[in-house]
Amino acid sequence: MQPKEELLEQLGESYGYVNRLVEKKIEYYKLSAAETSAGVISGLITAIILAIIGIITLIFALITLGFALVNAFDNSVYGFGLVTLILLIIFVLVLVLRKALITNPTVSKVISAFFAHDGKEV
């Protein structure tokens, strides 16, 4: 075999190895992205279900509190008005602190989910 033919054969083998390596890396990144996306989506679905259950529970708790305050004040306007005032204060606090309470933790959680190293969740 001539040196030129040997060189071409070695280059062909090297190209085949590099090609398989690139295919494996692409497959790895696809699987990694699919795993991360599945984790984020399942977390989101869980959060939505828990939020719905929490909201229903909160509604019943607030109705119960309203009726308890009606009995305490002997006036339905004062009882349910106080519950409304408490909710209004909570609404304003969440509105003012929304960046620290909602935005920053959400962004941090999503970023850490997509950039977790070695399979460890942060």
Disulfide bonds with the S-S distance in Angstrom:
none
